[in-house]
Each structure stands twice: as C-alpha cells, then as structure tokens.
C-alpha cells in the first residue's frame, strides 16, 4: 500500500511539474525565438554572455542549498526545525551580499564598458538568484510541488510578459533585458517569502547549533554542488571557449543553438525535480524496478524527439534567416537531449538517493577536465567549431554511459546491449544532419 501511494505521489508530482514546465517552455520559446527576431545580434550576444556566467552564481552558496535538499528532503514543512533553518538562511544571505559587493567593486577595474556592466549585473545576481534558489529548494525538499509549480510559473510568466512589453515599447537593448530579468526574480522571491515566512524571518538571535548545522549542510552539499556545476560546465565550458575565441556574433549564433536544445531539456529537468523527493520516500528494495520502468518509458520518446529537428529546421530557417548556420550546429547538438536527459532524470537522482555523491563527483570532474581540454584544442589548435561541438556531444555520451553503468551495478540491473544500438542511431542522425545540411 505504501509503495502504491508513493508511486501515485510521484506521478502526481511529475504531472504538476511538467505542467509548470509547459509554461516555461512557451516562455522560453518567446525568449529564444522572438528575441533574436527583434533584438540586434550584438545585443543578443551580450544577453547570452550575461546568462552564461549568471549560471555559475550557485557556486557562491558552497553547497548549502544542496545540503538542505539532501538532509531535509524526508521532512514535511510542518516537521522542519524552522528556527534552525531560518538562522542558517540569515548567515547565508549575509555571505551572498558580501560576495555581491566584492564583485561590484571588482567591476570598476574593467576597461570594456559592456563587460563591466555584465559583471555588475552578475554581482547583483549572486544575491537575487541564490535567494531565489533558496525559496525554490524549500518547496522541493518539503515536497510542496504544487507551490513549487506556482513559483516557477510566476517567474516565467513575469519574465516572458515583461520581455514582450519591453519589446513592444521599444526597449530592446541588453540592459533592458537584464532589468526585466531581475524584476521578475524579485517579484517571484517576494511570493516565495510569503509562503515560507518562518524560514525567512525569525528572532534576532541565532538558534542553538546554527553554525554546526550550517557546516553539516555545506559538507553534505559541497560535492553535489561541484558535481552539478561540473555538469553545467559541459555546455557552459564549450560556450565559454567559443565566447573567448570567436567573434561575438558567432557566439550569439552558437548560443542560439544551445538554447533550442535546452527547450527540449526543460521537461526532463522538471520531472527530475519531482522524482528525487519521491525516491527518498520509496523503500530501497523497490528502487531497481523503478529504474528499469523509467528508462524503458523515456528512451523511445527521447529518440523520437530527434526527428522533430527536420521539420523544425525549415520553419526556423524561414523565421530567422540570419541564424541559418545555427541550425546545423543545432543538429549536431541534438543527441545531447537523449544523454543529458538520462543523466538528469535517472543517474544523478539515483546516485543521490544511494548517497553516492563522491562517485557522481568523480565522474563529472574527470569528464569536465577531459572535455575542457578537447574544447581548447578544437578552438585554438584546429580552429574548428564543428570539432568543438562534436567533442562536447562525445563527452556527454561517454559520461552518460559511465554514470548509467555505475547505477546499474549499484542496483544489480546490468544491460549493456542498448548502449550500442543507441550510439549507432546517434551517429547516423549526426551524419544525416551534416551530409544533407538539415
């Protein structure tokens, strides 16, 4: 009975979060398909540069938020030690404000006006985005997925609506987009605070054991944070090398391709967020069977999604002729959908559930180190963007396969034959994209 209840709860959470991500998908479609049409290529490139480096601000919480998820996910909201969590938040907020001020001060030493402004925006983002992440983690770890859905939808709708209004009013510069982004973040944070008042506000005195508990959370979450950031660095590292080595306009076009891939990954990320707290509540003996079921159901859908590339190629070429070259890059990157989805949805969640953060960290760090060397060689030795993107896809595939083998051994469900079939399909797909130019 308990297992059936857990299964139903997981399905409900997945449906709720995927529903929220439907909204995220359409907002992302606006940002990724409308912006390039009505914003200059250089402003779009600067906007993508800002988003690229903003994605690394979670490093400044040093694993605290990941530690909360790992150590408190089995508790409902009413059972949390609220004064203790709130006291940790106060220390966390003070640290984020300090890092933000340091970043803002460092920006005065930069000569390039655009980069100086980007650094200032990112410094502000260290505070706002980590507080936003704190509120988001509170909903997830206490399994209040319905409120998490509202939280995500609010952010996306305000952001998407704000961008449309800004474009309609003629505010289409990089600076305008950043202001809209932070306005959406702040309004959403305020709602998150209203739903978690006891975890944001408290007495002036720190609860007993706050420092010890904070250290425990950082210790527990640091490896997971590094693993997660290294996962982001697979794509971010490739984009960084492109941004360093090639001209801004080419970087903008490559970033456009990555953004379209991320549209597909939105739903998988949503399902992953719902699954982890549910996995923590399922009996250990049932986890292997869940793994097999999830893999069997998701793999065909992921491979079918690759076929959407071909009709999408012609539609996008008509809509955004300036980004026609990006669509070939997109075809090379599309197999990432299959393998990144599997890592996000399956292997990472299972490694966290079995508390194998060290193994997850080792796989990610080795993969990132190899990948970054390949990126640099591709750009600075071969000067080939295609080779760089191909290296990215290859490393993503290898990391996914290695991670999945590790999980299969843990749960004693080893089946290696599908890996060869899937790889053959991917090779044929990329060959078709490159050979026939979409």
C-alpha positions as CSV (number, residue, x, y, z in Angstrom):
1,X,0.0,0.0,0.0
2,X,2.8,2.4,0.9
3,X,4.5,1.6,-2.4
4,X,1.4,2.4,-4.4
5,X,0.9,5.6,-2.5
6,X,4.5,6.6,-3.2
7,X,4.1,5.8,-6.9
8,X,0.9,7.8,-7.1
9,X,2.5,10.7,-5.4
10,X,5.5,10.6,-7.7
11,X,3.2,10.5,-10.8
12,X,1.2,13.5,-9.4
13,X,4.4,15.5,-8.8
14,X,5.7,14.7,-12.2
15,X,2.4,15.8,-13.8
16,X,2.4,19.0,-11.8
17,X,6.0,20.0,-12.6
18,X,5.7,19.0,-16.2
19,X,2.6,21.2,-16.4
20,X,4.6,24.1,-15.0
21,X,7.3,23.5,-17.4
22,X,4.8,23.7,-20.3
23,X,4.5,27.4,-19.3
24,X,8.3,27.5,-19.0
25,X,8.6,26.0,-22.5
26,X,6.4,28.6,-24.1
27,X,8.1,31.5,-22.2
28,X,11.5,30.1,-23.3
29,X,10.2,29.8,-26.8
30,X,9.4,33.6,-26.7
31,X,12.8,34.4,-25.3
32,X,14.7,32.1,-27.7
33,X,12.6,32.6,-30.9
34,X,11.2,36.1,-30.6
35,X,14.2,37.9,-29.1
36,X,16.6,37.0,-32.0
37,X,14.0,38.4,-34.4
38,X,13.6,41.8,-32.7
39,X,16.9,42.3,-30.9
40,X,20.2,43.2,-32.7
41,X,22.7,40.3,-33.0
42,X,25.2,42.1,-30.8
43,X,22.6,42.8,-28.0
44,X,21.5,39.1,-28.2
45,X,25.1,38.0,-27.9
46,X,25.7,40.3,-24.8
47,X,22.4,38.9,-23.3
48,X,23.7,35.3,-23.8
49,X,27.0,36.2,-22.3
50,X,25.2,37.5,-19.2
51,X,23.1,34.4,-18.9
52,X,26.2,32.1,-19.5
53,X,28.1,33.5,-16.5
54,X,25.0,34.0,-14.4
55,X,24.6,30.2,-14.5
56,X,27.6,29.9,-12.3
57,X,26.5,32.0,-9.4
58,X,25.3,28.9,-7.4
59,X,28.9,28.3,-6.6
60,X,28.6,31.1,-4.0
61,X,26.3,29.1,-1.8
62,X,29.1,26.5,-1.4
63,X,26.7,23.6,-1.4
64,X,24.4,24.9,1.4
65,X,21.3,24.6,-0.6
66,X,22.2,21.1,-1.9
67,X,22.9,20.1,1.7
68,X,19.4,21.2,2.6
69,X,17.9,19.0,-0.1
70,X,20.0,16.0,0.9
71,X,19.5,16.2,4.6
72,X,15.9,17.5,5.0
73,X,14.1,16.0,2.0
74,X,12.4,13.4,4.2
75,X,10.6,16.1,6.3
76,X,7.3,17.8,5.6
77,X,7.1,21.6,6.1
78,X,5.4,21.3,9.5
79,X,8.1,18.9,10.8
80,X,11.1,21.2,9.9
81,X,13.1,22.8,12.7
82,X,12.2,26.3,11.4
83,X,14.2,28.5,13.7
84,X,17.3,26.4,12.9
85,X,16.8,26.6,9.1
86,X,15.9,30.3,9.3
87,X,19.1,31.1,11.3
88,X,21.2,29.4,8.6
89,X,19.4,31.5,5.9
90,X,20.5,34.7,7.7
91,X,24.1,33.7,7.6
92,X,23.7,32.5,4.0
93,X,22.1,35.8,3.0
94,X,24.9,37.8,4.6
95,X,27.6,35.8,2.7
96,X,25.8,36.4,-0.6
97,X,25.6,40.1,0.0
98,X,29.3,40.2,0.7
99,X,30.2,38.3,-2.5
100,X,27.9,40.6,-4.5
101,X,29.6,43.7,-3.1
102,X,33.1,42.3,-3.9
103,X,32.0,41.5,-7.5
104,X,30.6,45.0,-7.9
105,X,33.8,46.6,-6.6
106,X,35.9,44.5,-9.0
107,X,33.9,45.7,-12.0
108,X,35.5,49.2,-11.7
109,X,38.8,47.7,-12.8
110,X,37.5,46.6,-16.2
111,X,38.1,48.7,-19.2
112,X,35.4,47.3,-21.5
113,X,32.1,49.0,-20.7
114,X,29.9,46.1,-21.8
115,X,31.9,43.6,-19.7
116,X,31.9,45.9,-16.8
117,X,28.2,46.2,-16.9
118,X,27.8,42.4,-17.3
119,X,29.9,41.9,-14.1
120,X,27.8,44.3,-12.2
121,X,24.6,42.6,-13.2
122,X,26.1,39.2,-12.3
123,X,27.2,40.6,-8.9
124,X,23.6,41.6,-8.2
125,X,22.5,38.2,-9.5
126,X,24.7,36.5,-6.9
127,X,22.2,37.8,-4.3
128,X,18.9,37.5,-6.1
129,X,19.4,34.2,-7.8
130,X,20.7,32.4,-4.8
131,X,17.8,33.7,-2.7
132,X,15.5,32.6,-5.5
133,X,17.2,29.2,-5.4
134,X,16.7,29.0,-1.6
135,X,13.0,29.6,-1.9
136,X,12.8,27.0,-4.7
137,X,14.6,24.4,-2.7
138,X,12.3,25.0,0.3
139,X,9.3,24.0,-1.9
140,X,11.1,21.0,-3.4
141,X,12.6,19.5,-0.2
142,X,9.3,19.6,1.7
143,X,7.5,18.0,-1.3
144,X,5.1,21.0,-1.8
145,X,5.3,20.5,-5.5
146,X,2.1,22.4,-6.2
147,X,3.5,25.6,-4.6
148,X,6.8,25.0,-6.5
149,X,4.8,24.9,-9.7
150,X,3.2,28.3,-8.9
151,X,6.7,29.6,-8.0
152,X,8.2,28.5,-11.4
153,X,5.2,29.6,-13.4
154,X,5.2,33.1,-11.8
155,X,8.9,33.6,-12.6
156,X,8.4,32.5,-16.2
157,X,5.2,34.4,-16.8
158,X,6.5,37.7,-15.4
159,X,9.8,37.3,-17.3
160,X,8.1,36.4,-20.6
161,X,5.4,39.1,-20.2
162,X,8.0,41.7,-19.2
163,X,10.1,40.9,-22.3
164,X,7.1,41.2,-24.6
165,X,6.1,44.5,-23.1
166,X,9.7,45.8,-23.2
167,X,10.0,44.9,-26.9
168,X,6.6,46.5,-27.7
169,X,7.8,49.7,-26.0
170,X,11.0,49.7,-28.0
171,X,13.2,48.7,-25.0
172,X,15.2,46.0,-26.8
173,X,18.8,46.6,-25.6
174,X,20.8,44.2,-23.5
175,X,20.4,46.5,-20.5
176,X,16.7,46.5,-20.7
177,X,16.5,42.7,-20.9
178,X,18.7,42.4,-17.7
179,X,16.4,44.8,-15.8
180,X,13.3,42.8,-16.8
181,X,15.1,39.6,-15.7
182,X,15.8,40.9,-12.2
183,X,12.4,42.5,-11.8
184,X,10.8,39.1,-12.5
185,X,13.2,37.4,-10.0
186,X,12.4,39.9,-7.2
187,X,8.6,39.7,-7.6
188,X,8.8,35.9,-7.5
189,X,11.1,35.9,-4.5
190,X,8.6,38.0,-2.6
191,X,5.9,35.5,-3.2
192,X,8.2,32.7,-2.1
193,X,8.9,34.6,1.1
194,X,5.2,34.9,1.8
195,X,4.8,31.1,1.5
196,X,7.8,30.4,3.8
197,X,7.7,33.2,6.3
198,X,9.1,31.1,9.2
199,X,12.1,30.1,7.1
200,X,13.0,33.7,6.1
201,X,12.1,35.7,9.2
202,X,12.8,35.0,12.8
203,X,14.0,36.4,16.1
204,X,17.2,38.4,16.2
205,X,19.1,35.6,17.9
206,X,20.6,32.6,16.1
207,X,19.1,29.2,17.0
208,X,21.4,26.9,19.0
209,X,23.5,24.7,16.8
210,X,23.2,27.0,13.7
211,X,26.9,27.1,12.9
212,X,27.3,23.3,13.4
213,X,24.2,22.6,11.2
214,X,25.3,25.0,8.5
215,X,28.7,23.3,8.3
216,X,27.0,19.9,8.1
217,X,24.8,21.1,5.2
218,X,27.8,22.7,3.4
219,X,29.8,19.5,3.9
220,X,27.0,17.3,2.7
221,X,26.1,19.5,-0.3
222,X,29.5,20.7,-1.5
223,X,30.4,17.6,-3.5
224,X,26.9,17.6,-5.0
225,X,27.2,21.3,-5.9
226,X,30.6,20.7,-7.6
227,X,29.0,17.8,-9.4
228,X,26.1,19.8,-10.6
229,X,28.3,22.8,-11.6
230,X,30.6,20.5,-13.5
231,X,27.5,19.1,-15.3
232,X,26.6,22.7,-16.3
233,X,30.2,23.2,-17.3
234,X,29.9,20.6,-20.0
235,X,27.9,23.0,-22.1
236,X,29.0,26.2,-20.3
237,X,32.6,25.4,-20.9
238,X,32.1,24.9,-24.6
239,X,30.2,28.2,-24.8
240,X,32.9,29.9,-22.8
241,X,35.6,28.8,-25.2
242,X,33.5,29.9,-28.2
243,X,33.0,33.3,-26.5
244,X,36.7,33.7,-25.8
245,X,38.0,32.6,-29.2
246,X,35.4,33.6,-31.8
247,X,33.7,36.9,-32.5
248,X,30.6,37.9,-30.5
249,X,28.2,37.4,-33.4
250,X,29.3,33.8,-33.9
251,X,29.0,33.2,-30.2
252,X,25.4,34.5,-30.3
253,X,24.5,32.1,-33.1
254,X,26.0,29.2,-31.2
255,X,24.3,30.2,-28.0
256,X,21.0,30.3,-30.0
257,X,21.5,26.6,-30.9
258,X,22.2,25.6,-27.3
259,X,19.1,27.5,-26.2
260,X,16.9,25.4,-28.6
261,X,18.4,22.2,-27.1
262,X,17.6,23.5,-23.7
263,X,13.9,23.9,-24.7
264,X,13.7,20.1,-25.0
265,X,15.6,19.5,-21.8
266,X,13.1,21.7,-19.8
267,X,10.6,18.9,-19.3
268,X,13.2,16.4,-18.2
269,X,14.5,18.8,-15.6
270,X,11.0,19.3,-14.3
271,X,10.4,15.6,-13.9
272,X,13.8,15.2,-12.2
273,X,12.9,17.8,-9.6
274,X,9.7,15.9,-8.8
275,X,11.3,12.5,-8.7
276,X,14.1,13.0,-6.2
277,X,12.0,13.7,-3.1
278,X,9.7,10.8,-4.1
279,X,12.6,8.5,-4.4
280,X,13.7,9.4,-0.9
281,X,10.3,8.2,0.4
282,X,10.3,4.8,-1.5
283,X,11.6,1.6,0.0
284,X,15.1,0.8,-1.1
285,X,14.1,-2.7,-2.4
286,X,11.7,-1.0,-4.9
287,X,14.2,1.4,-6.4
288,X,15.8,-1.0,-9.0
289,X,12.4,-1.8,-10.6
290,X,11.6,1.9,-10.8
291,X,14.8,2.5,-12.6
292,X,14.0,-0.1,-15.2
293,X,10.5,1.3,-15.7
294,X,11.6,4.9,-16.1
295,X,14.3,4.0,-18.6
296,X,12.1,1.9,-20.7
297,X,9.4,4.5,-20.9
298,X,11.7,7.5,-21.6
299,X,14.2,6.2,-24.1
300,X,11.9,5.8,-27.1
301,X,10.4,9.2,-26.5
302,X,13.8,10.8,-26.4
303,X,14.9,9.3,-29.7
304,X,11.6,10.2,-31.4
305,X,12.3,13.8,-30.3
306,X,15.3,13.9,-32.6
307,X,13.0,13.6,-35.6
308,X,11.5,16.9,-34.7
309,X,14.7,18.5,-35.8
310,X,14.0,18.1,-39.5
311,X,10.7,19.9,-39.8
312,X,11.9,22.4,-37.3
313,X,14.9,23.2,-39.5
314,X,12.8,24.6,-42.4
315,X,10.5,26.5,-40.1
316,X,13.3,28.2,-38.2
317,X,15.2,28.9,-41.4
318,X,12.3,30.9,-42.7
319,X,11.7,32.7,-39.4
320,X,15.3,33.6,-38.6
321,X,17.4,33.6,-41.8
322,X,20.3,35.3,-40.0
323,X,20.6,32.3,-37.8
324,X,20.6,29.7,-40.6
325,X,24.1,28.5,-39.7
326,X,23.0,27.9,-36.2
327,X,20.5,25.3,-37.3
328,X,23.3,23.0,-38.5
329,X,25.0,23.4,-35.1
330,X,21.7,22.5,-33.5
331,X,21.6,19.3,-35.4
332,X,25.0,18.3,-34.1
333,X,23.9,19.1,-30.6
334,X,20.5,17.4,-30.7
335,X,21.8,14.0,-29.4
336,X,22.6,15.7,-26.1
337,X,18.9,15.6,-25.5
338,X,19.0,11.9,-25.1
339,X,22.0,11.5,-22.9
340,X,21.7,14.7,-20.8
341,X,18.1,13.8,-20.1
342,X,19.1,10.3,-18.9
343,X,21.7,11.8,-16.6
344,X,19.4,14.4,-15.2
345,X,16.4,12.2,-14.7
346,X,17.9,8.9,-13.8
347,X,21.6,8.5,-12.9
348,X,22.0,11.7,-10.9
349,X,18.8,11.1,-8.9
350,X,19.8,7.5,-8.2
351,X,23.3,8.3,-7.2
352,X,22.0,11.0,-4.8
353,X,19.4,8.6,-3.4
354,X,22.1,6.0,-2.7
355,X,24.3,8.7,-1.3
356,X,27.0,8.2,-3.9
357,X,27.9,11.8,-4.3
358,X,31.6,11.1,-4.3
359,X,31.2,8.8,-7.3
360,X,29.0,11.3,-9.1
361,X,31.5,14.0,-8.4
362,X,34.4,11.9,-9.7
363,X,32.6,11.0,-12.9
364,X,31.7,14.6,-13.6
365,X,35.1,16.1,-12.7
366,X,37.0,13.7,-14.9
367,X,34.6,14.2,-17.7
368,X,34.7,18.0,-17.4
369,X,38.5,18.0,-17.3
370,X,38.8,15.9,-20.5
371,X,36.1,17.9,-22.2
372,X,37.6,21.3,-21.5
373,X,41.0,20.2,-22.9
374,X,39.2,19.0,-26.0
375,X,37.4,22.3,-26.3
376,X,40.6,24.3,-26.1
377,X,42.4,22.0,-28.6
378,X,39.4,22.2,-31.0
379,X,39.3,26.0,-30.9
380,X,43.0,27.1,-30.5
381,X,44.7,24.2,-32.4
382,X,42.2,23.1,-35.1
383,X,40.2,26.3,-35.0
384,X,37.1,24.2,-35.8
385,X,33.8,25.0,-34.3
386,X,32.3,21.7,-35.6
387,X,35.1,19.7,-33.9
388,X,34.4,21.5,-30.7
389,X,30.7,20.7,-30.8
390,X,31.4,17.1,-31.8
391,X,33.7,16.8,-28.8
392,X,31.0,18.1,-26.5
393,X,28.5,15.6,-27.7
394,X,31.0,12.7,-27.5
395,X,32.0,13.6,-23.9
396,X,28.3,13.9,-22.9
397,X,27.6,10.4,-24.3
398,X,30.6,8.9,-22.5
399,X,29.7,10.5,-19.2
400,X,26.1,9.3,-19.5
401,X,27.1,5.7,-20.3
402,X,29.6,5.6,-17.5
403,X,27.1,7.0,-15.0
404,X,24.5,4.6,-16.0
405,X,26.8,1.6,-15.7
406,X,27.7,2.8,-12.2
407,X,24.0,2.9,-11.2
408,X,23.2,-0.4,-12.9
409,X,25.9,-2.1,-10.8
410,X,24.6,-0.5,-7.6
411,X,21.0,-1.7,-8.3
412,X,22.2,-5.0,-9.9
413,X,20.4,-4.4,-13.2
414,X,23.1,-4.6,-15.8
415,X,22.1,-4.5,-19.5
416,X,24.8,-3.1,-21.9
417,X,23.3,-4.1,-25.3
418,X,21.1,-1.0,-25.7
419,X,24.1,1.3,-25.5
420,X,25.5,0.1,-28.8
421,X,22.1,0.4,-30.6
422,X,21.6,3.9,-29.3
423,X,25.0,5.1,-30.2
424,X,24.6,3.8,-33.8
425,X,21.3,5.7,-34.1
426,X,23.0,8.9,-32.9
427,X,25.9,8.5,-35.4
428,X,23.5,8.0,-38.3
429,X,21.5,11.1,-37.2
430,X,24.5,13.4,-37.0
431,X,25.8,12.1,-40.3
432,X,22.4,12.8,-41.9
433,X,22.3,16.4,-40.5
434,X,25.8,17.3,-41.7
435,X,25.6,15.5,-45.0
436,X,22.3,16.9,-46.1
437,X,22.6,20.2,-44.3
438,X,19.4,19.8,-42.3
